[in-house]
Amino acid sequence: MSGKPKLYYFDGRGKMESIRWLLAAAGVEFEEEFLETREQYEKLLQGGSLLFQQVPMVEIDGMRMVQTRAILSYIAAKYNLYGKDLKERALIDMYVGGTDDLMGFILMFPFLSAADKEKQCAFIVQKATSRYFPVYEKVLKDHGQDFLVGNSFSWADVHLLEAILMVEEKKSDVLSGFPQLQAFKARISSIPTIKKFLEPGSQRKPVPDDKYVETVRRVLRMYYDLKAN
Amino acid sequence: MSGKPRLTYLNGRGRMEPVRWLLAAAGVEFEEVYLETKEQYDKLIKDGFLLFQQVPLVEIDGMKMVQTRAILSYIAGKYNLYGKDLKERALIDMYVEGIADLMQMILMFPFSPPDAKEKNLDSIKERATNRYFPVFEKVLKQHGQDFLVGNKFSWADVQLMEAILAVEEKVPAVLSGFPQLQVFKTKMSNMPTIKKFLQPGSPRKPPPDAHYVETVLKVFKK
């Protein structure tokens, strides 16, 4: 074994993308095994690798971790991206909870019908600009620091950048009313590990396409009938 | 201010119930404010109490905490219910996240349309007996200890106990194939703080009824 974390998921964003972002931000190299067939998934199931029969699964430090939030929390703590004390961790958890909810609306997007996609897109932009972005805009404005929590780079910053870029893919000028977030985006994007992750050839995955949707449905035999929020 | 944590939510289980369980299990007294009208909720938002315009809200240690997981993690960390190191925390997080997925099905159940209720109930039963309970049955069997993680009472035990009782309310004989979980349930029930929480008059809320559903729809109406 190489000692590097190994990620088991589809060759696409889904719930694994936030994990790729965080490992990359922490400067941690990782390997990936992509699920392409039902047989592969059943083999993982039969082998007992998936605690609750689900992916994402990450092999890290001798553990087979599942549950995205558990994996992210472990990585954040291990690589000192989780604040310096319980209160900073509480803030990071709150902020990440918000961006997680926002990215959750985008997660299901590729699986919707064309009509529902249009509806969901408007919903995503509305939530981003009225509920989520104003919060982070204010946090940054109020303390005037470069990072969201404790004047130190953390999981919350990585997660927010990921969310900003995902919403921008739906509406490119979505940050037009948020000057703090524009500056934040530029700053965080220029951190060396993040800059590297944003370059072509990195392990960052592209916007999900029909092939991705087809693969997920075929392998999991699920998500045939999702509706917009 | 009394210094006790203050919970703001509807007068019912919903997303606040795991917080009530965890505080109670930790032996922490708390106060509650119940949302009954849309006006109350709108005022909370207007006054800037709700970071993302949502409840649960828990005022604790000078913070206005929102996001259920964040609140639970903070309480677990503060009251030493989060394991002794990073790896124990990882296990606890995996277990509580899995249980939260099961509890989410139960949470949504009262809001499903009448013609979907039977199907949803079957799903809850199927997931509990085929996906979630077998995991914890195996964990307890393999290490033979009283608690799920690190031979010590933790957030994971509280969450599992809450889930077992919630599923039993819907599927009374659900533990019949799980002897370890039956023993676990008895042991948890006898722990002093949990025993107290399970008695009438505690802050524990009853199963959601039509009135609760109506209140939710009224308060959060757009």
Chai-1 contact restraints between the chains, C-beta under 6 A:
chainA,res_idxA,chainB,res_idxB,connection_type,confidence,min_distance_angstrom,max_distance_angstrom,comment,restraint_id
A,F52,B,G98,contact,1.0,0.0,6.0,A-B,restraint_1
A,F52,B,R131,contact,1.0,0.0,6.0,A-B,restraint_2
A,Q53,B,R131,contact,1.0,0.0,6.0,A-B,restraint_3
A,Q67,B,M94,contact,1.0,0.0,6.0,A-B,restraint_4
A,Q67,B,E97,contact,1.0,0.0,6.0,A-B,restraint_5
A,R69,B,E97,contact,1.0,0.0,6.0,A-B,restraint_6
A,A70,B,D93,contact,1.0,0.0,6.0,A-B,restraint_7
A,A70,B,M94,contact,1.0,0.0,6.0,A-B,restraint_8
A,A70,B,E97,contact,1.0,0.0,6.0,A-B,restraint_9
A,S73,B,D93,contact,1.0,0.0,6.0,A-B,restraint_10
A,Y74,B,A90,contact,1.0,0.0,6.0,A-B,restraint_11
A,A77,B,L86,contact,1.0,0.0,6.0,A-B,restraint_12
A,L86,B,G77,contact,1.0,0.0,6.0,A-B,restraint_13
A,A90,B,A70,contact,1.0,0.0,6.0,A-B,restraint_14
A,A90,B,Y74,contact,1.0,0.0,6.0,A-B,restraint_15
A,D93,B,A70,contact,1.0,0.0,6.0,A-B,restraint_16
A,D93,B,S73,contact,1.0,0.0,6.0,A-B,restraint_17
A,M94,B,Q67,contact,1.0,0.0,6.0,A-B,restraint_18
A,M94,B,A70,contact,1.0,0.0,6.0,A-B,restraint_19
A,G97,B,Q67,contact,1.0,0.0,6.0,A-B,restraint_20
A,G97,B,A70,contact,1.0,0.0,6.0,A-B,restraint_21
A,G98,B,F52,contact,1.0,0.0,6.0,A-B,restraint_22
A,R131,B,F52,contact,1.0,0.0,6.0,A-B,restraint_23
A,R131,B,Q53,contact,1.0,0.0,6.0,A-B,restraint_24
A,V135,B,L51,contact,1.0,0.0,6.0,A-B,restraint_25
